[in-house]
Structure formats: structure tokens, C-alpha cells
């Protein structure tokens, strides 16, 4: 379609010379200028048309790719949000990441829709121009070219927004997935620790309770045995043994009480551990199990200490009882009594 201005002017000039012999030079020159301007205007329009058609195709492709990316990013963000929302508990970091992923997915979906709409609108404007460009470009109105150029700009902007929102959704999805995975791994590790440590703590509490009960029984037996000697005794040794027996009785009661407390704490810990190690246990439930384990440890330690204290007082009472028996009985009766209490 490239025709030189010289060719047009030559043609016009020749035609004028053929029609108007007089002053044909001036008329031809004037017509040549008009023809040249008209030709340049048409050429500019044709070039502008070709440019908008080419640019429009690129813009359409960009918008389509951006829309596809935004759609994929939105789906990924939605799925990540679901994963994060399933994490038990209400950790602000996790809930925040889930919320951000949901919001980003919505924004990406909106941007996707806008980009797809821009593609449709651009196609509507561009298709007839593309057809005309290959058949009769001079027939296209400048206003149609301008409308297509505007739609190209709209499509490019929509593509840029869709890419931006897609990137935001992709980032939000990664974060939501990351915090969810970390939370689940942490919860799983905490569950394992609770399960492993908790089992030992529960057993220790049960054992401490049993030993405390045994200490109570030993104390009671020692008091009973002492009373057979000191009940009617008049010696200072019997008086001392009686006083010590009262203390032993009290220590035995404390041992029983602390042993029962250890057993109760152990049972509570077991219940909490079972809940915390079940599938879907929340961080709060795991934390509760840790608390109950600590309480069981403390109760167990208290029971053990009281058991040792009770054993100590019981041992002292047995010795005091021997001294009272020696003071209250004859040597022969004491020797007989002592022989029967060697295990004490």
C-alpha cells in the first residue's frame, strides 16, 4: 500500500495538464498538495490500524494469561485458607493468615473477572478491525481505531491488576500453607511429647500413691504395736513413745492424703493426655494436658516426700517402742518380746 508522494503528484500533474492546458502547472501543484495530504492521512490511518491490531493481540494474550494466573492463584489461596482454618485452636497468626488468603482469593477472582471482561470487550472492538486491516484498511473510521486503542489500554491495565492480585494471592497461599504446616507439625510434636512423658508421669503417680498407702499402713501398725507396750506404761520411755506415736499417726494420715492426691492428679493427667493425643486435638487441649502432667508431677513429688517422712517417723517410733519395752518389762520378758520383733 506504500505509494510514493512523488508518484501521486506526477499522476495528478499529468491529468491536470491533459485537462487544462492553460495554467495547468499551478492547478496541478495545488491538487498535488491536496492529494499528498490525503494520501499521508490515509497512510497514517492504515499504519495506526495495523499498530492497534498488533498491540491488541498482545494485550489480549496478556489479559488472558493474567486471568488464568489469577484464577489459579485464587483457587490455591482458597485451599490454603481451608487448610489453615482446620488447624485446631484460635492462634492469631494462623487465623490471620487464613483470613488474608481468603481476602486475596476474592481480590484475585475479581481481577480475573475484570481481565476476562476486558478480553471480551477488546475482541469485540478488534475483530472487525483485524478483518478490515487485511481487506480494506482505508474503510475503517478513525473513531473505531480510537475505541480499539482505548480497549487495548483497558485490557493492559486489567492484565497488570490481575497479575498483581494473582501474586498477592500466591503469597498469601504460601503463608497460610506454611503456618498451617508449622502449626500441625508443632502440634504433632507436642502430642508425642505429651504421650511419651505423660505415660511415665501417670505410672509414677500411681506408684507414689501405692507407696504412700503402704507407709500409712506401716505407720498404723507401728502405732498399734507401740500401744501394747505403752498403754499402761509409766516410764519416761513409754511417755516419749506415746508422744511419738501421735506424730506418726498424723504423718501416716498425711501420707495417705498426699498419695490419694497423687492418684487423682495422675488420673486427671491420663484423661487430659487421652484428649490431647486424639486426632484433631486443639492446642488448648494439648496445653491442658501439659498442665495436668505438671500437676501430677508435683503431686507425685509431694507424696514421695511425705512417704519418706512417714517412714522416718515410723522407724523412730519402732525404736522408741523398743526402749519403752525395755523399760517396762523384765529382762527375760524383754528378750522374749525383742526376739519376736526383730523384723521391726
MIMARPA-388092 format. One record per residue: z, x, y of N, C-alpha, C in turn. Coordinates in steps of 0.2 Angstrom, whole numbers, plus 2048, in hexadecimal, padded with zeros to 3 digits. Example, Ala and Ser with C-alpha at 12.3 -4.5 7.8 and 13.67 -1.06 7.14 Angstrom:
2
 n_c3 n_c1 n_c2 ca_c3 ca_c1 ca_c2 c_c3 c_c1 c_c2
  827  842  7E4   827   83E   7EA  827  842  7F0
  823  840  7F5   824   844   7FB  827  840  800
//
This chain:
344
 n_c3 n_c1 n_c2 ca_c3 ca_c1 ca_c2 c_c3 c_c1 c_c2
  800  804  7FA   800   800   800  800  804  806
  800  80B  805   801   80F   80B  7F9  810  80E
  7F8  80D  814   7F2   80E   817  7F3  811  81E
  7EF  816  81F   7F1   81A   825  7EF  816  82C
  7F3  817  831   7F2   814   838  7EB  816  83A
  7E9  81C  839   7E2   81F   83B  7DD  81B  838
  7DE  819  831   7D8   815   82E  7D8  80E  831
  7DE  80B  832   7DE   804   835  7DB  804  83C
  7DD  809  840   7DA   80A   847  7D2  80B  847
  7D0  80F  842   7C9   810   841  7C5  80A  840
  7C8  806  83B   7C5   800   839  7C5  7FB  83F
  7CA  7FA  842   7CB   7F5   848  7C6  7F8  84D
  7C6  7FE  84F   7C1   801   854  7BA  7FF  852
  7B8  800  84C   7B1   7FF   84A  7AF  7F8  84A
  7B4  7F3  849   7B2   7EC   849  7B2  7EA  850
  7B6  7ED  855   7B5   7EB   85C  7AE  7ED  85F
  7AC  7F3  85D   7A6   7F6   85F  7A0  7F2  85D
  7A1  7EF  857   79B   7EB   854  79B  7E4  858
  7A1  7E1  85A   7A1   7DB   85D  7A0  7DB  865
  7A3  7E0  868   7A3   7E0   86F  7A1  7E7  872
  79A  7E7  873   798   7EE   875  79A  7F0  87C
  79C  7EB  880   79E   7ED   887  7A6  7EE  887
  7A8  7F3  889   7B0   7F5   889  7B3  7F4  882
  7AF  7F5  87D   7B2   7F5   877  7B7  7FA  875
  7B7  800  879   7BB   805   878  7C2  803  87A
  7C3  800  87F   7CA   7FE   882  7CD  7F8  87D
  7C8  7F3  87B   7CB   7EE   877  7CD  7F0  870
  7C9  7F5  86E   7CA   7F8   867  7D1  7FC  867
  7D2  7FF  86C   7D8   803   86D  7DE  7FE  86D
  7DD  7F9  871   7E3   7F4   871  7E4  7F1  86A
  7DF  7EF  867   7E0   7EC   860  7E2  7F1  85B
  7E0  7F7  85C   7E3   7FC   858  7EA  7FD  858
  7ED  7FC  85E   7F4   7FD   85F  7F8  7F7  85C
  7F5  7F1  85D   7F8   7EB   85A  7F8  7EB  853
  7F2  7ED  850   7F2   7EE   849  7F6  7F3  846
  7F7  7F9  84A   7FB   7FE   847  803  7FC  847
  805  7F8  84C   80C   7F6   84C  80D  7F1  847
  808  7EC  846   809   7E7   841  809  7EA  83A
  805  7F0  839   805   7F3   833  80B  7F7  832
  80E  7FA  837   814   7FE   836  81A  7F9  835
  81A  7F3  838   81F   7EE   836  81F  7EC  82F
  819  7EB  82D   818   7E8   826  81A  7EE  821
  818  7F4  823   81A   7FA   81F  822  7FA  81E
  825  7FA  824   82C   7FA   825  830  7F4  820
  82D  7EF  821   82F   7E9   81D  82F  7EA  815
  829  7ED  813   828   7EE   80C  82C  7F4  80A
  82D  7F9  80E   832   7FE   80C  839  7FC  80B
  83B  7F7  810   842   7F4   810  843  7F0  80A
  83D  7EC  808   83E   7E8   802  83F  7EC  7FC
  83B  7F2  7FC   83B   7F6   7F6  842  7F9  7F5
  845  7FB  7FB   84C   7FE   7FB  851  7F9  7F9
  851  7F3  7FC   856   7EE   7FA  855  7EC  7F3
  84F  7EC  7F0   84E   7EA   7E9  852  7F0  7E4
  850  7F6  7E6   853   7FB   7E2  85B  7FC  7E3
  85D  7FB  7E9   864   7FB   7EB  868  7F5  7E7
  864  7F0  7E7   867   7EA   7E4  868  7EB  7DD
  863  7EE  7DA   864   7EF   7D2  86A  7F3  7D1
  86B  7F8  7D5   871   7FD   7D4  877  7F9  7D5
  877  7F5  7DB   87D   7F2   7DC  87F  7ED  7D7
  87A  7E9  7D4   87B   7E5   7CF  87E  7E8  7C9
  87C  7EE  7C7   87E   7F2   7C1  885  7F4  7C2
  887  7F6  7C8   88E   7F8   7CA  892  7F3  7CA
  890  7ED  7CC   895   7E7   7CC  896  7E5  7C5
  891  7E5  7C1   891   7E3   7BA  896  7E7  7B6
  895  7EE  7B7   89A   7F3   7B4  8A1  7F2  7B6
  8A2  7F1  7BD   8A9   7F0   7C0  8AC  7EA  7BD
  8A8  7E4  7BC   8AB   7DE   7BA  8AD  7DF  7B2
  8A9  7E2  7AF   8AB   7E4   7A8  8B1  7E8  7A7
  8B1  7ED  7AB   8B7   7F1   7AB  8BD  7ED  7AD
  8BD  7E9  7B2   8C2   7E5   7B5  8C5  7E0  7AF
  8C0  7DD  7AC   8C1   7D9   7A6  8C5  7DC  7A1
  8C3  7E2  79F   8C6   7E6   79A  8CD  7E8  79C
  8CE  7EA  7A2   8D4   7EC   7A5  8D9  7E7  7A5
  8D7  7E1  7A7   8DB   7DB   7A8  8DE  7D9  7A1
  8DA  7D9  79C   8DC   7D8   795  8E1  7DD  793
  8E0  7E3  794   8E4   7E8   792  8EB  7E8  795
  8EB  7E6  79C   8F1   7E5   7A0  8F5  7DF  79D
  8F1  7DA  79B   8F5   7D4   799  8F8  7D5  792
  8F5  7D9  78E   8F8   7DB   787  8FE  7DF  788
  8FD  7E4  78D   903   7E9   78E  909  7E5  791
  907  7E0  795   90D   7DC   798  910  7D8  792
  90D  7D5  78D   90F   7D2   788  914  7D6  784
  911  7DD  782   915   7E1   77F  91C  7E3  782
  91B  7E4  789   922   7E6   78C  926  7E0  78D
  924  7DA  78D   928   7D4   78D  92C  7D3  787
  929  7D5  781   92C   7D4   77B  932  7D9  77A
  932  7DE  77E   938   7E3   77D  93E  7DF  77F
  943  7DF  77A   949   7DB   77B  94D  7DE  782
  951  7D9  785   955   7DB   78A  951  7DA  791
  955  7DC  796   952   7DA   79D  952  7E1  7A1
  950  7E6  79E   950   7ED   7A2  94B  7EC  7A8
  94D  7EE  7AE   949   7EC   7B4  942  7F0  7B4
  942  7F6  7B1   93C   7FA   7B1  937  7F7  7AC
  939  7F4  7A7   935   7F1   7A2  932  7EB  7A5
  937  7E7  7A7   935   7E0   7AA  930  7E1  7B0
  932  7E6  7B4   92D   7E8   7BA  926  7EA  7B8
  926  7EE  7B2   920   7F0   7B0  91B  7EB  7AD
  91F  7E6  7AA   91B   7E0   7A7  919  7DC  7AC
  91D  7DB  7B2   91B   7D7   7B7  915  7DA  7BB
  915  7E0  7BC   910   7E4   7C0  909  7E4  7BC
  90A  7E4  7B5   904   7E4   7B1  901  7DD  7B1
  905  7D8  7B1   902   7D1   7B2  8FF  7D0  7B8
  902  7D2  7BE   8FF   7D1   7C4  8F8  7D5  7C5
  8F8  7DB  7C2   8F2   7DF   7C3  8ED  7DC  7BE
  8EF  7D9  7B9   8EA   7D5   7B5  8E7  7D0  7B9
  8EB  7CC  7BC   8E8   7C6   7C0  8E4  7C9  7C6
  8E5  7CE  7C9   8E1   7D1   7CE  8DB  7D3  7CB
  8DB  7D6  7C6   8D5   7D9   7C3  8D0  7D3  7C0
  8D3  7CE  7BE   8CF   7C8   7BC  8CC  7C5  7C2
  8CF  7C4  7C8   8CC   7C2   7CE  8C7  7C6  7D0
  8C8  7CD  7D0   8C3   7D1   7D2  8BD  7D1  7CD
  8BE  7D0  7C7   8B8   7CF   7C2  8B4  7C9  7C4
  8B7  7C4  7C5   8B4   7BD   7C7  8B0  7BE  7CD
  8B3  7C2  7D2   8AF   7C3   7D9  8A9  7C7  7D7
  8AA  7CC  7D3   8A4   7D1   7D2  89F  7CD  7CE
  8A1  7C9  7C9   89C   7C5   7C6  898  7C0  7CA
  89C  7BD  7CF   899   7B8   7D4  894  7BC  7D8
  896  7C2  7DA   891   7C6   7DE  88B  7C8  7DB
  88B  7C9  7D4   886   7CB   7D0  881  7C5  7D0
  884  7BF  7CF   880   7B9   7CF  87C  7B8  7D5
  880  7B8  7DB   87D   7B7   7E1  878  7BC  7E3
  879  7C2  7E1   874   7C8   7E3  86E  7C6  7DF
  86F  7C4  7D8   869   7C3   7D4  865  7BD  7D7
  868  7B8  7DA   864   7B3   7DD  860  7B5  7E2
  863  7B9  7E6   85F   7BC   7EC  85A  7C1  7EA
  85C  7C5  7E5   857   7CB   7E4  851  7C9  7DF
  852  7C5  7DB   84D   7C3   7D6  846  7C2  7D9
  846  7BD  7DE   840   7BB   7E1  83D  7C1  7E5
  841  7C5  7E8   83F   7CB   7EC  83C  7D0  7E7
  83F  7D1  7E2   83C   7D6   7DD  835  7D4  7DB
  835  7CD  7D9   82E   7CB   7D7  829  7CC  7DD
  82B  7CA  7E3   826   7CB   7E9  824  7D2  7EA
  829  7D7  7E9   828   7DE   7EA  823  7E1  7E6
  822  7DE  7E0   81D   7E0   7DB  816  7DC  7DC
  816  7D7  7DF   810   7D3   7E0  80D  7D2  7E7
  812  7D0  7EC   80F   7CF   7F3  815  7D0  7F7
  817  7D6  7F8   81D   7D8   7FC  81C  7D6  804
  816  7D5  806   815   7D3   80D  817  7CC  80E
  818  7C8  809   819   7C1   80A  821  7C0  80B
  825  7C5  80A   82C   7C4   80A  82E  7C4  811
  833  7BF  813   835   7BE   819  83B  7C3  81B
  83B  7C6  820   841   7CB   822  848  7C8  821
  848  7C1  823   84F   7BE   822  851  7BE  81A
  84C  7BE  816   84E   7BE   80F  850  7C5  80D
  84D  7CA  810   84F   7D1   80E  856  7D2  811
  857  7D0  817   85E   7D0   81A  863  7CD  816
  862  7C7  813   867   7C3   80F  868  7C7  809
  863  7CA  806   864   7CE   800  868  7D4  801
  867  7D8  807   86B   7DD   809  872  7DC  809
  873  7D6  80C   87A   7D4   80D  87D  7D3  806
  87A  7D0  802   87C   7CF   7FB  87D  7D5  7F7
  879  7DA  7F9   87A   7E1   7F6  881  7E4  7F8
  882  7E3  7FE   888   7E6   801  88E  7E2  7FE
  88E  7DB  7FD   893   7D7   7FA  894  7DA  7F3
  88F  7DB  7EF   890   7DD   7E8  893  7E4  7E8
  891  7E8  7EC   894   7EF   7EC  89B  7EF  7EE
  89D  7EB  7F3   8A4   7EA   7F4  8A8  7E7  7EF
  8A5  7E2  7EB   8A8   7DF   7E6  8A9  7E3  7E0
  8A4  7E8  7DF   8A5   7ED   7DA  8AA  7F2  7DB
  8AB  7F4  7E1   8B0   7F9   7E3  8B7  7F6  7E2
  8B8  7EF  7E4   8BE   7EC   7E4  8C0  7EB  7DC
  8BB  7E9  7D8   8BC   7E8   7D1  8BE  7EF  7CE
  8BB  7F4  7D0   8BC   7FB   7CD  8C4  7FD  7CF
  8C5  7FB  7D5   8CC   7FD   7D8  8D1  7F9  7D4
  8D0  7F2  7D3   8D5   7EE   7D0  8D5  7F0  7C8
  8D0  7F2  7C5   8CF   7F3   7BE  8D4  7FA  7BD
  8D3  7FE  7C2   8D7   805   7C1  8DF  803  7C2
  8E0  7FE  7C6   8E7   7FC   7C7  8EA  7F9  7C1
  8E6  7F5  7BE   8E8   7F1   7B8  8E8  7F6  7B2
  8E4  7FB  7B2   8E4   800   7AC  8EB  804  7AD
  8EC  806  7B3   8F3   80A   7B4  8F9  806  7B3
  8F9  7FF  7B5   8FE   7FB   7B3  8FF  7FA  7AC
  8F9  7F9  7A8   8FA   7F9   7A1  8FD  7FF  79D
  8FB  805  7A0   8FD   80B   79D  905  80B  79E
  907  809  7A4   90E   80A   7A5  912  805  7A1
  910  7FF  7A1   913   7FA   79D  913  7FC  796
  90E  7FE  793   90E   800   78C  913  806  78B
  913  80B  790   917   811   78F  91E  80F  78F
  920  80B  794   928   809   794  92A  805  78E
  925  801  78C   927   7FD   786  928  801  780
  923  806  77F   923   80A   779  92A  80F  77A
  92B  811  780   931   815   781  938  811  77F
  938  80B  782   93D   806   781  93E  805  779
  939  803  776   939   802   76F  93B  808  76B
  939  80E  76C   93B   814   769  942  815  76A
  944  814  770   94B   815   772  950  811  76E
  94E  80A  76E   951   805   76A  952  807  763
  94C  809  760   94C   80A   759  951  810  758
  950  815  75C   955   81B   75B  95C  819  75C
  95E  815  760   964   812   761  967  80E  75B
  962  80A  759   964   806   753  966  80B  74D
  962  810  74C   963   815   746  96A  818  747
  96B  81A  74E   972   81D   74F  977  819  74E
  977  813  750   97C   80D   74F  97D  80C  747
  977  80C  744   978   80A   73D  97B  810  739
  979  816  73B   97C   81C   737  983  81D  739
  984  81D  73F   98B   81F   741  990  819  740
  98D  813  741   991   80D   740  994  80C  739
  990  80E  734   992   80D   72D  998  811  72C
  998  817  72E   99D   81C   72D  9A4  81A  731
  9A3  817  737   9A8   815   73B  9AC  80F  737
  9A8  80A  735   9AA   804   731  9AE  806  72B
  9AC  80B  727   9AF   80D   721  9B6  811  723
  9B6  815  729   9BC   818   72B  9C1  813  72D
  9BF  80E  730   9C4   809   733  9C7  805  72D
  9C3  804  728   9C6   801   722  9CB  805  71E
  9C9  80C  71E   9CD   810   71A  9D4  811  71E
  9D3  812  725   9D9   812   729  9DE  80C  728
  9DB  807  728   9DF   801   727  9E2  801  720
  9DF  803  71B   9E2   803   715  9E8  808  715
  9E7  80E  718   9EC   813   718  9F2  811  71C
  9F0  80D  721   9F6   80B   726  9FA  806  722
  9F7  802  71D   9FA   7FD   719  9FF  800  714
  9FC  806  711   A00   80A   70D  A06  80D  710
  A05  80F  716   A0B   812   71A  A10  80D  71B
  A0E  807  71D   A13   801   71E  A17  800  717
  A13  800  712   A16   7FF   70B  A1B  804  70A
  A19  80A  70A   A1D   810   709  A24  810  70E
  A23  80E  714   A28   80D   718  A2D  808  716
  A2B  802  714   A2F   7FD   712  A33  7FF  70C
  A30  802  707   A33   804   701  A38  809  703
  A37  80E  707   A3C   813   709  A42  810  70C
  A41  80B  710   A46   807   714  A4B  803  70E
  A47  800  70A   A4B   7FD   704  A4F  801  700
  A4C  807  6FE   A50   80C   6FA  A56  80F  6FE
  A55  810  705   A5A   812   709  A60  80D  709
  A5E  807  70A   A63   802   70B  A68  801  705
  A65  803  6FF   A6A   803   6F9  A6F  808  6F9
  A6E  80D  6FD   A73   813   6FE  A77  811  704
  A74  80F  70A   A78   80F   710  A7B  808  712
  A79  803  70E   A7C   7FC   70F  A83  7FC  710
  A86  7FF  70B   A8E   7FF   70B  A90  806  70D
  A8C  80A  70F   A8E   811   710  A92  812  717
  A97  817  717   A9B   817   71D  A9A  81E  720
  A96  822  71D   A95   829   71F  A91  829  725
  A92  82F  729   A8D   830   72F  A86  830  72D
  A85  833  727   A7E   834   724  A7B  82D  723
  A7F  828  720   A7D   821   71F  A7B  81E  726
  A7F  81F  72B   A7E   81C   731  A77  81F  734
  A76  825  733   A70   828   736  A6A  826  732
  A6B  825  72B   A65   822   727  A64  81B  729
  A69  817  72B   A68   810   72D  A64  810  733
  A66  814  738   A62   814   73E  A5B  816  73D
  A5A  81B  739   A53   81D   738  A4F  818  734
  A52  814  730   A4F   80F   72C  A4C  80A  731
  A50  808  736   A4E   803   73B  A47  806  73E
  A47  80C  740   A41   80F   743  A3B  80F  73E
  A3D  811  738   A37   811   733  A34  80A  732
  A38  805  732   A36   7FE   732  A31  7FC  737
  A33  7FE  73D   A2F   7FD   743  A29  801  743
  A29  807  741   A23   80B   740  A1E  808  73B
  A21  806  736   A1D   803   730  A19  7FD  733
  A1D  7F9  737   A1A   7F3   73A  A14  7F5  73F
  A15  7FA  742   A10   7FC   747  A0A  7FF  743
  A0B  802  73D   A06   805   739  A01  7FF  737
  A05  7FA  734   A01   7F4   732  9FD  7F0  737
  A00  7F0  73D   9FD   7ED   743  9F7  7F1  745
  9F7  7F7  745   9F2   7FB   747  9EC  7FC  742
  9EF  7FB  73C   9EA   7FB   736  9E6  7F5  736
  9E9  7EF  737   9E6   7E9   738  9E1  7E9  73E
  9E3  7EC  743   9DE   7ED   749  9D8  7F1  747
  9D9  7F6  744   9D4   7FA   742  9CF  7F6  73D
  9D2  7F2  739   9CD   7EE   734  9C9  7E9  738
  9CD  7E6  73D   9C9   7E1   741  9C4  7E4  745
  9C5  7EA  748   9C0   7EE   74C  9BA  7F0  748
  9BC  7F2  742   9B7   7F4   73D  9B2  7EE  73B
  9B5  7E8  73A   9B1   7E2   738  9AD  7E0  73E
  9B0  7E0  744   9AC   7DF   74A  9A6  7E3  74B
  9A8  7EA  74A   9A2   7EF   74B  99D  7ED  746
  99F  7EC  740   999   7EA   73A  995  7E4  73C
  998  7DF  73F   994   7D9   741  990  7DB  747
  992  7DF  74C   98E   7E1   751  988  7E6  74F
  98A  7EA  74A   985   7EF   747  97F  7EB  744
  981  7E6  740   97C   7E2   73C  977  7DE  741
  97A  7DC  747   976   7D9   74C  972  7DE  750
  975  7E4  751   971   7E9   755  96B  7EC  751
  96C  7EC  74A   967   7EF   746  962  7EB  743
  962  7E4  745   95D   7DF   743  957  7E0  747
  951  7DE  745   94B   7DE   748  94C  7DA  74F
  949  7DD  754   949   7D9   75B  950  7D9  75E
  955  7DE  75C   95B   7DE   75F  95A  7E0  766
  95E  7DD  76B   95D   7DF   772  961  7E5  774
  960  7E9  779   964   7EE   77B  96B  7EC  77C
  96C  7E6  77F   973   7E4   780  977  7E4  779
  973  7E1  774   976   7E1   76D  978  7E8  76A
  973  7EC  76C   974   7F3   769  97A  7F6  76D
  97A  7F5  774   980   7F8   778  987  7F5  775
  986  7EE  774   98D   7EB   771  98F  7EE  76B
  98A  7F0  766   98C   7F3   760  98F  7FA  761
  98C  7FE  766   98F   804   768  996  803  76B
  997  7FE  76F   99E   7FD   771  9A3  7FB  76C
  9A1  7F7  767   9A5   7F5   761  9A6  7FB  75D
  9A2  800  75C   9A3   806   758  9A8  80A  75B
  9A7  80B  762   9AC   80F   766  9B3  80C  765
  9B4  805  765   9BA   802   765  9BD  803  75E
  9B9  802  759   9BB   804   752  9BD  80B  751
  9BA  80F  754   9BC   816   754  9C3  817  757
  9C4  814  75D   9CB   814   760  9D0  811  75C
  9CF  80B  759   9D3   808   755  9D5  80C  74E
  9D0  80F  74C   9D1   813   746  9D5  819  747
  9D4  81C  74D   9D8   822   74F  9DF  820  750
  9E0  81A  753   9E7   818   754  9EB  816  74E
  9E7  813  749   9EA   812   743  9EC  818  73F
  9E8  81D  73F   9E9   823   73C  9EF  827  73F
  9F0  827  745   9F5   82A   748  9FC  827  747
  9FC  820  747   A02   81C   745  A03  81D  73E
  9FE  81D  739   A00   81F   732  A03  825  731
  A01  82A  735   A04   831   734  A0B  831  737
  A0C  82D  73C   A13   82D   73F  A18  829  73A
  A15  824  737   A19   820   733  A1B  824  72D
  A16  828  72A   A17   82C   724  A1D  831  726
  A1C  834  72C   A21   839   72F  A28  836  72F
  A29  830  732   A30   82D   732  A32  82B  72B
  A2D  828  727   A2F   827   720  A32  82D  71C
  A2F  832  71D   A31   838   71A  A38  83A  71C
  A39  83A  723   A40   83B   726  A45  836  723
  A43  830  722   A48   82B   71F  A4A  82D  718
  A45  82F  714   A46   831   70D  A4B  837  70D
  A4A  83B  712   A4F   841   712  A56  83F  714
  A56  83A  719   A5C   838   71C  A60  834  716
  A5C  830  712   A5F   82C   70D  A62  831  708
  A5F  836  706   A62   83B   701  A68  83E  704
  A68  83F  70A   A6F   842   70D  A74  83D  70D
  A72  836  70E   A77   831   70E  A7A  830  707
  A75  831  702   A77   830   6FB  A7C  835  6F9
  A7B  83B  6FB   A7F   841   6FA  A86  840  6FD
  A86  83D  703   A8C   83C   706  A90  836  703
  A8D  831  700   A90   82B   6FE  A92  82B  6F7
  A8E  82F  6F3   A8F   82F   6EB  A93  836  6E9
  A96  835  6E3   A99   83B   6E0  A93  840  6DE
  A95  846  6DD   A90   84B   6DB  A8C  849  6D5
  A90  846  6D0   A8C   844   6CA  A88  83E  6CB
  A8A  839  6CF   A86   833   6D1  A80  835  6D5
  A81  83A  6D9   A7B   83C   6DE  A76  840  6DA
  A78  844  6D5   A73   848   6D1  A6F  843  6CD
  A72  83E  6CB   A6F   839   6C7  A6A  835  6CB
  A6C  833  6D1   A68   82F   6D6  A62  834  6D8
  A64  83A  6DA   A5F   83F   6DC  A59  840  6D7
  A5B  840  6D0   A56   841   6CB  A51  83B  6CB
  A54  835  6CC   A4F   830   6CC  A4B  82F  6D2
  A4C  833  6D7   A49   832   6DE  A45  839  6DF
  A43  83D  6DA   A40   843   6DC  A39  842  6DF
  A36  83D  6DD   A2F   83C   6E0  A2F  83A  6E8
  A35  838  6EA   A36   836   6F1  A36  83D  6F5
//
